Amino acid sequence: MIRIFIVDDHPMVVEGIRAMLTQLPEVEVTGHAMNAASCLGYFVHNSADLVLLDISLPDQSGIDVCKTLTRNNSELKIIALTNFDQLTYLQSMKDAGARGYLLKNSSREIIQHAITSVMAGDEYWLGHNNVKKSIQEHNKPLLTRREIEVLKLIAEGLTNQEIADKLFVSTSTVDSHRKNLISKFQAKNTAALVRTAFENKII
């Protein structure tokens, strides 16, 4: 059995996650906490195999909680389960010792796969619509869902105006994405950007 502890400050979210997890025969929910203090207090005298940890808690950042938990128990696995689909939070949780990152709207199958993967010693990093890639592949830049969309359209040869029309955004927004992509890939120009993206099998 995989013993899981849930940390989230919304009772309905906790109950929803608990209900989902109880459908998995290999999982046992050992308890839950609605703030950082309760979570850290629980692990003074208790244990679990894995923590599903929200980033936004009322008394302390989930990132700091993750640091404390992993520092005190190197065997404890932590997966962020959050509404924040932002790479800065994802990277911060990884740096804090988390082994995975999921959005709260992930399906039961995805959450189950993440849990089994992390418990098997792997990492599992997922963003909206299954687009975000594993950040353990350090040679590949971390891209948002929108950046991947823009990158694919750039590779198809569309202009900024054509991309803007297709995505219903302004040309300045597209230009900003293009510049960010060039910076992330450390490319000299758009052609080099597309070539590098193909070489890394991102598009």
C-alpha positions as CSV (number, residue, x, y, z in Angstrom):
1,M,0.0,0.0,0.0
2,I,1.1,3.6,-0.8
3,R,0.4,5.7,2.3
4,I,-0.6,9.2,1.1
5,F,-1.1,12.4,3.1
6,I,-3.0,15.4,1.6
7,V,-2.3,19.0,2.4
8,D,-4.8,21.6,1.1
9,D,-6.7,24.4,2.8
10,H,-10.0,23.8,1.0
11,P,-12.2,21.0,2.6
12,M,-14.0,20.3,-0.6
13,V,-10.7,19.8,-2.5
14,V,-9.5,17.5,0.2
15,E,-12.6,15.4,0.1
16,G,-12.5,15.3,-3.6
17,I,-8.9,14.1,-3.7
18,R,-9.6,11.6,-0.9
19,A,-12.7,10.2,-2.8
20,M,-10.6,9.9,-5.9
21,L,-7.7,8.1,-4.1
22,T,-10.0,5.7,-2.3
23,Q,-10.9,4.2,-5.7
24,L,-7.3,3.1,-6.1
25,P,-6.7,-0.3,-4.5
26,E,-3.0,0.3,-3.9
27,V,-3.5,3.6,-2.0
28,E,-4.3,4.4,1.6
29,V,-5.0,8.0,2.7
30,T,-3.4,8.3,6.1
31,G,-4.8,11.8,6.8
32,H,-4.8,15.4,5.8
33,A,-3.8,18.9,6.9
34,M,-5.3,22.3,6.0
35,N,-2.2,24.4,6.8
36,A,1.5,24.1,7.1
37,A,1.6,23.9,10.9
38,S,-0.7,20.9,11.0
39,C,1.2,19.2,8.2
40,L,4.6,19.6,9.9
41,G,3.1,18.7,13.2
42,Y,1.7,15.4,11.8
43,F,5.1,14.3,10.6
44,V,6.8,14.8,14.0
45,H,5.2,11.5,15.2
46,N,3.7,10.0,12.0
47,S,4.8,9.0,8.6
48,A,3.6,8.5,5.0
49,D,5.1,7.5,1.7
50,L,3.9,10.4,-0.3
51,V,2.4,13.9,0.2
52,L,0.1,15.6,-2.2
53,L,0.9,19.2,-1.4
54,D,-0.8,22.4,-2.4
55,I,1.5,25.4,-2.9
56,S,-0.8,28.1,-1.6
57,L,-1.5,27.5,2.2
58,P,-2.8,30.1,4.6
59,D,0.1,30.2,7.0
60,Q,3.2,29.2,4.9
61,S,4.1,28.6,1.3
62,G,3.9,25.0,0.2
63,I,7.3,25.4,-1.3
64,D,8.8,26.1,2.2
65,V,6.8,23.1,3.6
66,C,8.3,20.9,0.9
67,K,11.8,22.0,1.8
68,T,11.2,21.2,5.5
69,L,9.6,17.8,4.8
70,T,12.3,16.7,2.4
71,R,15.1,18.0,4.7
72,N,13.7,16.0,7.6
73,N,12.8,12.9,5.7
74,S,14.8,12.2,2.5
75,E,12.6,9.1,1.8
76,L,9.4,11.1,1.7
77,K,8.0,11.7,-1.8
78,I,6.2,14.9,-2.5
79,I,4.0,15.8,-5.5
80,A,2.6,19.4,-5.8
81,L,-1.1,19.3,-6.6
82,T,-2.0,22.9,-7.4
83,N,-4.0,25.3,-9.6
84,F,-0.8,27.2,-10.5
85,D,0.1,26.3,-14.1
86,Q,3.3,28.4,-14.0
87,L,6.8,27.2,-14.6
88,T,8.2,29.4,-11.8
89,Y,6.2,27.5,-9.3
90,L,7.0,24.2,-10.9
91,Q,10.7,24.9,-10.8
92,S,10.5,26.2,-7.2
93,M,8.9,23.0,-6.1
94,K,11.5,20.9,-7.9
95,D,14.3,22.9,-6.2
96,A,12.5,22.4,-2.9
97,G,12.7,18.6,-3.3
98,A,9.4,17.7,-4.9
99,R,9.3,14.8,-7.3
100,G,6.3,15.8,-9.2
101,Y,3.9,18.6,-10.2
102,L,0.2,18.2,-11.1
103,L,-2.7,20.5,-11.7
104,K,-5.8,19.9,-9.6
105,N,-7.9,19.3,-12.7
106,S,-5.8,16.3,-13.7
107,S,-7.7,13.1,-14.3
108,R,-7.7,10.2,-11.8
109,E,-5.6,8.2,-14.3
110,I,-3.0,10.9,-14.6
111,I,-2.8,11.3,-10.8
112,Q,-2.5,7.6,-10.4
113,H,0.2,7.4,-13.0
114,A,2.1,10.2,-11.3
115,I,1.9,8.5,-7.9
116,T,3.1,5.1,-9.2
117,S,5.9,6.8,-11.2
118,V,7.2,8.8,-8.3
119,M,7.0,5.9,-5.9
120,A,9.0,3.9,-8.4
121,G,11.8,6.4,-8.2
122,D,10.9,8.5,-11.2
123,E,9.8,12.1,-11.5
124,Y,6.5,13.3,-12.9
125,W,6.0,16.9,-14.1
126,L,2.8,17.7,-15.8
127,G,1.0,20.9,-16.9
128,H,-2.2,21.8,-18.6
129,N,-3.4,19.4,-21.3
130,N,-0.5,17.1,-21.0
131,V,1.8,19.5,-22.7
132,K,4.5,20.2,-20.0
133,K,7.5,18.1,-20.4
134,S,9.7,16.4,-17.7
135,I,12.0,18.9,-16.3
136,Q,14.5,16.3,-15.5
137,E,15.5,16.5,-19.1
138,H,17.7,19.5,-18.3
139,N,18.9,20.0,-21.9
140,K,15.3,20.9,-22.9
141,P,13.9,24.4,-22.1
142,L,10.8,24.5,-20.0
143,L,7.9,25.8,-22.1
144,T,4.4,26.9,-21.3
145,R,1.5,25.6,-23.2
146,R,1.2,28.8,-25.1
147,E,4.9,28.9,-25.9
148,I,4.6,25.4,-27.5
149,E,1.6,26.5,-29.5
150,V,3.5,29.6,-30.8
151,L,6.7,27.5,-31.4
152,K,4.7,25.1,-33.6
153,L,3.2,27.9,-35.6
154,I,6.6,29.5,-36.1
155,A,7.9,26.2,-37.3
156,E,5.1,26.2,-39.9
157,G,6.4,29.5,-41.2
158,L,3.5,31.7,-40.0
159,T,4.2,35.4,-39.4
160,N,3.5,37.2,-36.1
161,Q,0.3,38.6,-37.6
162,E,-0.9,35.2,-38.8
163,I,-0.1,33.6,-35.4
164,A,-1.9,36.4,-33.6
165,D,-4.9,35.9,-35.7
166,K,-4.9,32.2,-35.2
167,L,-4.5,32.4,-31.4
168,F,-6.7,35.5,-30.9
169,V,-3.9,37.5,-29.3
170,S,-2.0,40.7,-30.2
171,T,1.0,40.7,-32.5
172,S,3.0,42.2,-29.6
173,T,2.1,39.2,-27.5
174,V,3.3,36.9,-30.2
175,D,6.5,38.9,-30.6
176,S,7.1,38.6,-26.9
177,H,6.6,34.8,-27.0
178,R,9.0,34.6,-30.0
179,K,11.7,36.6,-28.1
180,N,11.2,34.5,-25.0
181,L,11.6,31.3,-27.0
182,I,14.7,32.5,-28.7
183,S,16.1,33.4,-25.3
184,K,15.2,30.0,-23.7
185,F,16.7,28.1,-26.5
186,Q,19.7,30.4,-26.6
187,A,19.2,30.7,-30.3
188,K,20.6,33.5,-32.5
189,N,17.5,33.9,-34.6
190,T,14.2,32.3,-35.5
191,A,15.7,29.8,-37.9
192,A,18.1,28.5,-35.2
193,L,15.2,28.4,-32.8
194,V,13.2,26.1,-35.0
195,R,16.2,23.9,-35.8
196,T,17.1,23.5,-32.1
197,A,13.4,22.7,-31.2
198,F,13.4,19.9,-33.9
199,E,16.7,18.6,-32.7
200,N,15.4,18.3,-29.1
201,K,12.2,16.7,-30.4
202,I,10.0,19.4,-28.8
203,I,8.1,19.9,-32.1
